């Protein structure tokens, strides 16, 4: 059962603009990451296994995405 959004500690990237547009928020889960749209936090979130989330973040950081 996914955790309730209120119990998750979502955070934004330090690269978020001052206007805060087009951002996602991420929360740590045991062995996974929860990701949601910062403009619509009540719309729910997606859960990605930790290995997949690390691969995604690495691809973004190295310019492959």
ChimeraX commands (.cxc) that place a marker at each C-alpha (Angstrom):
marker #1 position 0.00,0.00,0.00 radius 0.5
marker #1 position 1.50,3.40,-0.98 radius 0.5
marker #1 position 2.09,5.84,1.81 radius 0.5
marker #1 position -0.28,8.77,2.23 radius 0.5
marker #1 position 1.08,11.91,0.50 radius 0.5
marker #1 position 0.82,13.82,3.78 radius 0.5
marker #1 position 3.29,11.43,5.42 radius 0.5
marker #1 position 5.95,11.91,2.73 radius 0.5
marker #1 position 8.58,14.64,2.91 radius 0.5
marker #1 position 8.59,15.97,-0.66 radius 0.5
marker #1 position 11.37,18.33,-1.72 radius 0.5
marker #1 position 12.13,20.39,-4.83 radius 0.5
marker #1 position 15.36,20.56,-6.73 radius 0.5
marker #1 position 17.82,23.28,-5.84 radius 0.5
marker #1 position 17.61,24.17,-9.55 radius 0.5
marker #1 position 13.96,25.19,-9.20 radius 0.5
marker #1 position 13.37,28.72,-10.51 radius 0.5
marker #1 position 12.10,31.46,-8.23 radius 0.5
marker #1 position 8.74,31.25,-9.99 radius 0.5
marker #1 position 8.61,27.53,-9.23 radius 0.5
marker #1 position 7.11,26.56,-12.58 radius 0.5
marker #1 position 7.61,23.23,-14.32 radius 0.5
marker #1 position 8.95,21.46,-11.26 radius 0.5
marker #1 position 8.64,18.04,-9.79 radius 0.5
marker #1 position 8.98,17.14,-6.15 radius 0.5
marker #1 position 10.64,13.97,-4.86 radius 0.5
marker #1 position 10.24,12.08,-1.59 radius 0.5
marker #1 position 12.35,9.17,-0.36 radius 0.5
marker #1 position 10.68,5.83,0.25 radius 0.5
marker #1 position 12.34,2.62,1.42 radius 0.5
marker #1 position 14.01,1.37,-1.76 radius 0.5
marker #1 position 12.15,3.83,-3.99 radius 0.5
marker #1 position 11.38,7.46,-4.82 radius 0.5
marker #1 position 7.97,9.12,-5.01 radius 0.5
marker #1 position 7.65,11.85,-7.65 radius 0.5
marker #1 position 4.83,14.36,-8.08 radius 0.5
marker #1 position 3.98,17.55,-9.98 radius 0.5
marker #1 position 4.66,20.55,-7.75 radius 0.5
marker #1 position 1.77,22.48,-9.33 radius 0.5
marker #1 position -0.72,19.69,-8.55 radius 0.5
marker #1 position 0.48,17.94,-5.39 radius 0.5
marker #1 position -2.99,16.57,-4.62 radius 0.5
marker #1 position -3.09,14.71,-7.96 radius 0.5
marker #1 position -0.96,11.91,-6.52 radius 0.5
marker #1 position 2.53,10.66,-7.20 radius 0.5
marker #1 position 4.43,7.98,-9.09 radius 0.5
marker #1 position 6.76,5.53,-7.37 radius 0.5
marker #1 position 10.02,4.47,-9.01 radius 0.5
marker #1 position 12.35,1.76,-7.69 radius 0.5
marker #1 position 15.58,3.27,-6.37 radius 0.5
marker #1 position 17.76,1.75,-9.12 radius 0.5
marker #1 position 15.54,3.18,-11.85 radius 0.5
marker #1 position 15.42,6.61,-10.21 radius 0.5
marker #1 position 19.23,6.66,-9.84 radius 0.5
marker #1 position 19.63,5.70,-13.52 radius 0.5
marker #1 position 17.25,8.51,-14.56 radius 0.5
marker #1 position 18.98,11.15,-12.43 radius 0.5
marker #1 position 22.41,10.00,-13.67 radius 0.5
marker #1 position 21.23,10.22,-17.30 radius 0.5
marker #1 position 19.97,13.77,-16.74 radius 0.5
marker #1 position 23.15,14.86,-14.97 radius 0.5
marker #1 position 25.39,13.50,-17.72 radius 0.5
marker #1 position 23.31,15.01,-20.53 radius 0.5
marker #1 position 22.03,11.74,-21.96 radius 0.5
marker #1 position 18.45,12.98,-21.43 radius 0.5
marker link #1:1,2 radius 0.2
marker link #1:2,3 radius 0.2
marker link #1:3,4 radius 0.2
marker link #1:4,5 radius 0.2
marker link #1:5,6 radius 0.2
marker link #1:6,7 radius 0.2
marker link #1:7,8 radius 0.2
marker link #1:8,9 radius 0.2
marker link #1:9,10 radius 0.2
marker link #1:10,11 radius 0.2
marker link #1:11,12 radius 0.2
marker link #1:12,13 radius 0.2
marker link #1:13,14 radius 0.2
marker link #1:14,15 radius 0.2
marker link #1:15,16 radius 0.2
marker link #1:16,17 radius 0.2
marker link #1:17,18 radius 0.2
marker link #1:18,19 radius 0.2
marker link #1:19,20 radius 0.2
marker link #1:20,21 radius 0.2
marker link #1:21,22 radius 0.2
marker link #1:22,23 radius 0.2
marker link #1:23,24 radius 0.2
marker link #1:24,25 radius 0.2
marker link #1:25,26 radius 0.2
marker link #1:26,27 radius 0.2
marker link #1:27,28 radius 0.2
marker link #1:28,29 radius 0.2
marker link #1:29,30 radius 0.2
marker link #1:30,31 radius 0.2
marker link #1:31,32 radius 0.2
marker link #1:32,33 radius 0.2
marker link #1:33,34 radius 0.2
marker link #1:34,35 radius 0.2
marker link #1:35,36 radius 0.2
marker link #1:36,37 radius 0.2
marker link #1:37,38 radius 0.2
marker link #1:38,39 radius 0.2
marker link #1:39,40 radius 0.2
marker link #1:40,41 radius 0.2
marker link #1:41,42 radius 0.2
marker link #1:42,43 radius 0.2
marker link #1:43,44 radius 0.2
marker link #1:44,45 radius 0.2
marker link #1:45,46 radius 0.2
marker link #1:46,47 radius 0.2
marker link #1:47,48 radius 0.2
marker link #1:48,49 radius 0.2
marker link #1:49,50 radius 0.2
marker link #1:50,51 radius 0.2
marker link #1:51,52 radius 0.2
marker link #1:52,53 radius 0.2
marker link #1:53,54 radius 0.2
marker link #1:54,55 radius 0.2
marker link #1:55,56 radius 0.2
marker link #1:56,57 radius 0.2
marker link #1:57,58 radius 0.2
marker link #1:58,59 radius 0.2
marker link #1:59,60 radius 0.2
marker link #1:60,61 radius 0.2
marker link #1:61,62 radius 0.2
marker link #1:62,63 radius 0.2
marker link #1:63,64 radius 0.2
marker link #1:64,65 radius 0.2
view
